[in-house]
Amino acid sequence: MKTSSSRGVHALWLLIVLLVLAPPAPGQDATLLLTVASDALSAGDSLSVWMTALNPTGNDLVWTFPAAVKSKFISPRGTVDGSLVLQTAETNLVTITPGTFARREYVAAVPDSVAGQVVLEFPGLDVNRVVLDVEARPADATHPAPATTSSSSNRVIPGLNLELIWVQPGSFTNGSPEDEPFRNPAEDPRTRVNLTQGFWLGRTVVTQAQYESLMQTNPSTFLAAGSNAPVENVSWLDAMEFCRVLNGREAAAERVPKGYAYTLPTEAQWEYACRAGTTGSYAGDPEVMAWYDQNSAQTTHPVALKQPNAWGFYDMSGNVLEWCFDWYGPYPGGIVTDPAGPERGFYKVARGGSWRNAVQVGRSAARAGGSIGRRDYTIGFRLALAPVR
């Protein structure tokens, strides 16, 4: 191992982030990120909004989430078609430690009478208007699944119950700054990465149950951790074979979007999703987000037990390392667009740290790698549905 230090709920994850300064607690401020989880709905569907409260201070912050978020639809004719009250079923009062965040989901049904390209307004917010495409519901419909999937909707793979989150195109800077603790020279030179095409990425790593369901075998060492624990002891070749089999099955069922294929994420796609808009060593508090050597009891754990990052991805740090598509090689520096790594190499990239590694191996910038045939009880993978390379 080479290391370097329904009334269908469409969680469509258009990552339109409305950044506002939330009401202050005594002497302190929280930063509020409002993520509208839809950009295309049908009348009668459920609209989902995630509210993320970030604590940028050096002290614990006691924060109270509102019980409801009010909004309204404005039709193409400019008339207000009605107000919406999005509510959360979760507890409102939380304590947020420095540099971390807490999240709540707010949900409301889109009125059956609303259709067309409408404007969603959030009164009282500085950035408060989002355009939504709302399709009319046929009179005899009972909210069936759409025949085709919007380019920005979450997906669930039938038979595997494997959820993929849509990731909008965007830019970030990879690697680590010179003053980041535990950084490694392999994280230089820092490179500005532009991702021009959106992609889907697994909300969690592939589990033992999901792998066995498709491949009819479970190579994992930690069977006692349960079927919902990550599949591990899989090589890069094993992970790509999983993708090949899945592509064949889903293409035969006409469930693969044109121009896309199931594969491993590129290293750039992986780090972009791992950081989820953050720029520090970690995407949050690793103690509440990651399984590593000091809290894992030397075993993997079922996925999604720890806190997700701000975009909803679980276990990006810790539990198991995750294979990426790329060959391991130096960053080019400067500005790059849609990179997929060197054309050849000796190792494939693995990212994220594991149950066996020190916490710093799970830093957002930390890199690792292994030969394409290496099987190890610290390595699994996360599925991507990405533009064909």
C-alpha positions as CSV (number, residue, x, y, z in Angstrom):
1,M,0.0,0.0,0.0
2,K,1.4,3.4,-1.0
3,T,0.3,6.1,1.4
4,S,0.9,9.8,1.7
5,S,0.3,10.7,4.9
6,S,-44.6,7.6,-2.6
7,R,-45.9,10.5,-3.2
8,G,-42.4,10.4,-4.5
9,V,-39.7,12.2,-2.6
10,H,-37.3,13.5,-5.3
11,A,-34.1,14.3,-3.4
12,L,-32.8,15.9,-6.6
13,W,-29.8,17.7,-5.0
14,L,-29.5,20.6,-7.3
15,L,-26.7,22.0,-5.1
16,I,-27.9,25.6,-5.2
17,V,-26.5,26.8,-1.9
18,L,-28.0,29.9,-0.5
19,L,-25.4,31.4,1.9
20,V,-26.8,33.6,4.6
21,L,-25.8,34.7,8.0
22,A,-28.1,33.0,10.4
23,P,-29.6,34.7,13.5
24,P,-26.8,35.0,16.1
25,A,-26.7,33.1,19.4
26,P,-25.5,35.3,22.2
27,G,-22.1,36.7,21.1
28,Q,-21.8,34.2,18.3
29,D,-22.8,33.6,14.7
30,A,-23.6,30.5,12.8
31,T,-23.4,30.3,9.0
32,L,-26.5,28.8,7.5
33,L,-26.4,26.8,4.2
34,L,-29.8,26.2,2.7
35,T,-29.6,23.4,0.0
36,V,-32.7,23.1,-2.2
37,A,-32.9,19.4,-3.0
38,S,-34.9,19.8,-6.1
39,D,-34.7,21.5,-9.5
40,A,-37.4,19.5,-11.3
41,L,-40.5,18.0,-9.7
42,S,-44.0,16.9,-10.6
43,A,-47.1,18.4,-9.0
44,G,-47.9,16.6,-5.8
45,D,-44.3,15.4,-5.2
46,S,-42.5,16.2,-1.9
47,L,-40.1,19.1,-1.9
48,S,-37.0,18.6,0.3
49,V,-34.7,21.3,1.7
50,W,-31.6,20.7,3.8
51,M,-30.6,23.4,6.3
52,T,-27.0,23.1,7.4
53,A,-25.7,25.2,10.3
54,L,-21.9,25.7,10.4
55,N,-20.0,26.8,13.4
56,P,-17.1,28.9,12.3
57,T,-16.2,30.0,15.8
58,G,-13.7,28.7,18.3
59,N,-16.3,27.7,20.8
60,D,-19.2,25.3,21.1
61,L,-22.4,26.9,19.7
62,V,-25.8,26.1,21.0
63,W,-28.1,26.4,18.0
64,T,-31.9,26.2,17.6
65,F,-33.2,25.1,14.2
66,P,-36.5,26.6,13.2
67,A,-39.5,24.3,13.4
68,A,-40.5,25.3,9.9
69,V,-39.2,27.1,6.7
70,K,-41.8,29.2,4.9
71,S,-41.8,29.6,1.1
72,K,-44.1,30.3,-1.8
73,F,-44.6,29.5,-5.4
74,I,-44.9,32.2,-8.1
75,S,-46.3,31.0,-11.4
76,P,-45.0,31.9,-14.9
77,R,-47.8,34.5,-15.0
78,G,-46.4,36.2,-12.0
79,T,-49.3,35.2,-9.6
80,V,-48.7,33.6,-6.3
81,D,-50.0,30.1,-6.4
82,G,-49.8,29.5,-2.6
83,S,-47.5,29.4,0.3
84,L,-45.5,26.3,1.4
85,V,-44.5,25.5,5.0
86,L,-41.7,23.0,5.1
87,Q,-41.4,21.2,8.4
88,T,-38.8,19.0,10.1
89,A,-39.5,16.1,12.3
90,E,-36.1,16.2,14.0
91,T,-35.2,17.9,17.3
92,N,-34.4,21.6,17.0
93,L,-31.8,22.3,19.7
94,V,-28.3,21.1,19.0
95,T,-24.7,21.9,20.2
96,I,-22.3,22.4,17.4
97,T,-18.6,22.0,18.2
98,P,-16.1,24.4,16.6
99,G,-15.5,23.9,12.8
100,T,-18.3,21.4,12.5
101,F,-22.0,21.5,11.4
102,A,-25.5,20.1,12.1
103,R,-28.2,19.4,9.5
104,R,-32.0,19.2,9.4
105,E,-34.3,18.2,6.5
106,Y,-37.5,20.2,5.8
107,V,-40.2,18.7,3.7
108,A,-43.5,19.8,2.1
109,A,-45.8,18.6,-0.7
110,V,-45.9,20.5,-3.9
111,P,-49.5,21.5,-4.5
112,D,-51.2,19.5,-7.3
113,S,-52.3,22.8,-8.9
114,V,-48.8,24.1,-9.4
115,A,-47.2,23.5,-12.8
116,G,-44.7,25.1,-15.2
117,Q,-41.5,26.9,-14.5
118,V,-42.1,28.5,-11.1
119,V,-40.1,30.6,-8.7
120,L,-39.5,29.3,-5.1
121,E,-39.1,32.2,-2.7
122,F,-37.8,32.1,0.9
123,P,-38.9,35.3,2.5
124,G,-36.3,36.9,4.7
125,L,-33.2,35.4,3.2
126,D,-30.7,37.5,1.3
127,V,-30.5,35.1,-1.6
128,N,-34.0,33.8,-1.8
129,R,-35.2,32.9,-5.3
130,V,-34.8,29.5,-7.0
131,V,-36.4,28.6,-10.3
132,L,-38.1,25.1,-10.4
133,D,-39.5,23.1,-13.2
134,V,-42.8,21.6,-12.0
135,E,-44.5,19.2,-14.4
136,A,-48.3,18.9,-14.4
137,R,-49.6,15.6,-13.0
138,P,-52.0,13.7,-15.4
139,A,-55.5,13.4,-14.0
140,D,-55.3,9.6,-13.8
141,A,-51.8,9.4,-12.5
142,T,-51.0,8.0,-9.0
143,H,-47.5,9.5,-8.8
144,P,-45.6,6.8,-10.8
145,A,-41.8,6.9,-11.2
146,P,-40.9,9.1,-14.1
147,A,-40.0,7.3,-17.4
148,T,-36.7,9.2,-17.6
149,T,-34.6,10.6,-14.8
150,S,-33.7,14.3,-14.6
151,S,-30.0,15.0,-15.0
152,S,-30.0,16.3,-11.5
153,S,-32.0,13.8,-9.5
154,N,-30.8,11.3,-7.0
155,R,-31.0,7.7,-8.1
156,V,-31.6,4.4,-6.4
157,I,-30.3,1.3,-8.2
158,P,-33.2,-1.3,-8.2
159,G,-32.4,-4.5,-6.5
160,L,-29.4,-3.1,-4.7
161,N,-31.0,-0.3,-2.7
162,L,-27.9,1.7,-3.5
163,E,-28.5,5.4,-3.5
164,L,-26.5,7.8,-5.7
165,I,-26.4,11.6,-5.0
166,W,-26.2,14.0,-7.9
167,V,-23.2,16.2,-7.8
168,Q,-23.4,19.5,-9.7
169,P,-20.4,20.7,-11.8
170,G,-18.1,23.0,-10.0
171,S,-14.5,23.9,-9.0
172,F,-12.2,23.4,-6.1
173,T,-8.6,23.4,-5.2
174,N,-7.1,20.0,-4.4
175,G,-4.1,19.1,-2.3
176,S,-3.1,20.8,1.0
177,P,-1.6,24.1,2.0
178,E,2.0,24.1,3.4
179,D,0.8,24.7,6.9
180,E,-1.6,21.8,7.1
181,P,-0.6,19.4,9.8
182,F,0.5,15.9,8.6
183,R,0.5,17.0,4.9
184,N,2.6,15.0,2.5
185,P,4.6,16.3,-0.5
186,A,2.4,14.1,-2.7
187,E,-0.4,16.7,-2.0
188,D,1.6,19.3,-4.0
189,P,1.4,21.2,-6.2
190,R,-2.1,22.4,-5.3
191,T,-4.2,22.5,-8.5
192,R,-7.4,24.3,-9.4
193,V,-9.8,21.7,-10.7
194,N,-12.8,22.5,-12.9
195,L,-15.4,19.8,-13.2
196,T,-17.6,20.7,-16.1
197,Q,-20.0,17.7,-16.0
198,G,-22.2,16.6,-13.2
199,F,-22.1,13.0,-11.9
200,W,-23.7,10.7,-9.4
201,L,-21.8,9.3,-6.5
202,G,-22.9,6.7,-3.9
203,R,-24.2,8.1,-0.7
204,T,-22.2,5.3,1.0
205,V,-19.5,2.9,0.0
206,V,-20.8,-0.4,-1.6
207,T,-21.9,-2.7,1.2
208,Q,-21.3,-6.4,1.6
209,A,-25.0,-7.1,0.9
210,Q,-25.0,-4.9,-2.3
211,Y,-21.8,-6.5,-3.6
212,E,-23.0,-10.1,-2.9
213,S,-26.4,-9.4,-4.5
214,L,-24.8,-8.5,-7.8
215,M,-21.6,-10.6,-7.8
216,Q,-22.9,-13.7,-5.9
217,T,-19.9,-13.7,-3.6
218,N,-18.7,-11.7,-0.5
219,P,-14.9,-11.5,-0.2
220,S,-15.0,-9.4,3.0
221,T,-12.9,-10.2,6.0
222,F,-15.3,-8.6,8.5
223,L,-18.4,-10.7,8.0
224,A,-19.2,-10.2,11.7
225,A,-19.6,-6.5,11.0
226,G,-22.8,-7.3,9.2
227,S,-24.2,-7.1,5.6
228,N,-24.5,-3.3,5.9
229,A,-20.8,-2.9,6.5
230,P,-18.5,-2.0,3.6
231,V,-17.4,-4.7,1.3
232,E,-13.6,-4.9,1.6
233,N,-10.8,-7.2,0.4
234,V,-11.7,-6.2,-3.1
235,S,-9.1,-5.1,-5.7
236,W,-9.4,-2.3,-8.1
237,L,-10.0,-4.9,-10.8
238,D,-12.8,-6.4,-8.6
239,A,-14.4,-3.0,-8.3
240,M,-14.3,-2.4,-12.0
241,E,-15.8,-5.8,-12.7
242,F,-18.7,-4.9,-10.4
243,C,-19.2,-1.8,-12.5
244,R,-19.0,-3.8,-15.7
245,V,-21.7,-6.3,-14.5
246,L,-23.9,-3.5,-13.3
247,N,-23.6,-1.6,-16.5
248,G,-24.7,-4.6,-18.5
249,R,-27.7,-5.3,-16.2
250,E,-28.8,-1.7,-16.1
251,A,-28.3,-1.0,-19.8
252,A,-30.4,-4.0,-20.7
253,A,-33.2,-2.5,-18.5
254,E,-32.6,0.9,-20.2
255,R,-31.8,2.5,-16.9
256,V,-28.5,4.1,-17.7
257,P,-28.6,7.7,-18.8
258,K,-27.2,8.4,-22.3
259,G,-23.5,9.2,-22.2
260,Y,-23.0,7.9,-18.7
261,A,-21.7,4.6,-17.2
262,Y,-21.2,3.1,-13.8
263,T,-17.5,3.3,-12.8
264,L,-15.2,4.4,-10.0
265,P,-14.9,8.2,-9.4
266,T,-11.9,10.0,-10.6
267,E,-9.6,11.3,-7.8
268,A,-10.8,14.8,-8.5
269,Q,-14.5,13.8,-8.4
270,W,-13.9,12.0,-5.1
271,E,-12.1,14.9,-3.4
272,Y,-14.7,17.4,-4.7
273,A,-17.5,15.3,-3.1
274,C,-15.4,14.6,0.0
275,R,-14.8,18.3,0.7
276,A,-18.4,19.3,-0.1
277,G,-17.4,23.0,-0.3
278,T,-15.0,22.9,2.7
279,T,-11.3,23.9,2.4
280,G,-9.8,22.6,5.7
281,S,-8.1,19.4,6.7
282,Y,-11.4,17.6,7.1
283,A,-15.0,18.2,5.9
284,G,-16.0,18.3,9.6
285,D,-15.1,16.8,13.0
286,P,-13.5,13.4,12.2
287,E,-14.6,12.1,15.6
288,V,-18.3,12.3,14.6
289,M,-17.7,11.6,10.9
290,A,-15.0,8.9,10.7
291,W,-14.1,5.4,11.9
292,Y,-10.3,5.3,12.4
293,D,-7.7,3.4,14.5
294,Q,-8.6,5.0,17.8
295,N,-12.4,4.6,17.7
296,S,-13.0,1.6,15.4
297,A,-12.3,-1.3,17.7
298,Q,-10.2,-2.6,14.8
299,T,-13.1,-3.5,12.6
300,T,-15.3,-2.0,9.9
301,H,-18.7,-0.7,10.9
302,P,-22.1,-0.5,9.1
303,V,-22.2,2.4,6.7
304,A,-24.0,5.7,7.6
305,L,-23.6,5.4,11.4
306,K,-21.5,8.5,11.6
307,Q,-22.4,12.0,10.5
308,P,-22.4,12.8,6.8
309,N,-20.7,15.7,5.2
310,A,-22.5,18.8,4.1
311,W,-23.6,17.2,0.8
312,G,-24.9,14.0,2.4
313,F,-22.1,11.6,1.8
314,Y,-21.2,9.2,4.6
315,D,-17.9,7.7,5.5
316,M,-15.8,9.7,3.1
317,S,-13.2,9.7,5.9
318,G,-12.5,6.4,7.6
319,N,-14.2,2.9,7.7
320,V,-12.5,1.8,4.4
321,L,-10.2,3.3,1.9
322,E,-11.9,3.8,-1.5
323,W,-10.5,3.0,-4.9
324,C,-10.6,5.8,-7.5
325,F,-10.3,5.4,-11.2
326,D,-7.0,7.2,-11.7
327,W,-3.4,6.0,-11.8
328,Y,-1.5,7.5,-8.9
329,G,0.7,10.3,-10.1
330,P,1.8,13.9,-9.3
331,Y,-0.6,16.8,-9.6
332,P,0.1,19.0,-12.6
333,G,-0.4,22.4,-10.8
334,G,-2.1,25.4,-12.4
335,I,-5.7,24.9,-13.6
336,V,-7.1,21.6,-15.1
337,T,-10.5,20.6,-16.5
338,D,-12.1,17.2,-15.8
339,P,-8.8,15.4,-15.0
340,A,-8.7,11.6,-14.9
341,G,-5.1,11.2,-13.8
342,P,-2.0,10.0,-15.7
343,E,-2.3,7.7,-18.7
344,R,-0.3,4.9,-17.0
345,G,1.3,4.1,-13.7
346,F,2.1,1.5,-11.1
347,Y,-0.6,2.1,-8.5
348,K,-4.3,3.1,-8.6
349,V,-5.4,5.8,-6.2
350,A,-7.3,5.0,-3.0
351,R,-8.6,7.8,-0.8
352,G,-10.2,8.4,2.6
353,G,-8.4,6.5,5.3
354,S,-9.7,3.4,7.1
355,W,-10.6,1.8,10.4
356,R,-6.9,0.8,10.7
357,N,-5.3,4.1,9.8
358,A,-4.5,7.1,12.0
359,V,-7.1,9.9,11.6
360,Q,-4.9,12.1,9.5
361,V,-4.9,9.5,6.7
362,G,-8.6,10.4,6.3
363,R,-7.8,14.1,5.7
364,S,-9.6,15.5,2.6
365,A,-6.3,15.9,0.8
366,A,-4.5,12.7,1.9
367,R,-3.6,10.2,-0.9
368,A,-3.0,6.5,-0.9
369,G,-2.7,3.8,-3.6
370,G,-2.3,0.2,-4.4
371,S,-1.6,-2.1,-7.4
372,I,-4.7,-3.0,-9.5
373,G,-4.8,-6.6,-8.1
374,R,-4.2,-5.8,-4.5
375,R,-6.9,-7.0,-2.1
376,D,-6.9,-5.7,1.5
377,Y,-9.2,-5.6,4.4
378,T,-8.9,-1.9,4.6
379,I,-10.0,-1.1,1.0
380,G,-13.5,-0.9,-0.5
381,F,-15.1,1.3,-3.1
382,R,-17.8,3.9,-3.8
383,L,-19.8,3.7,-7.0
384,A,-20.0,6.6,-9.4
385,L,-22.3,7.1,-12.4
386,A,-20.3,9.4,-14.5
387,P,-19.8,10.7,-18.1
388,V,-18.2,8.0,-20.2
389,R,-14.4,8.5,-20.3
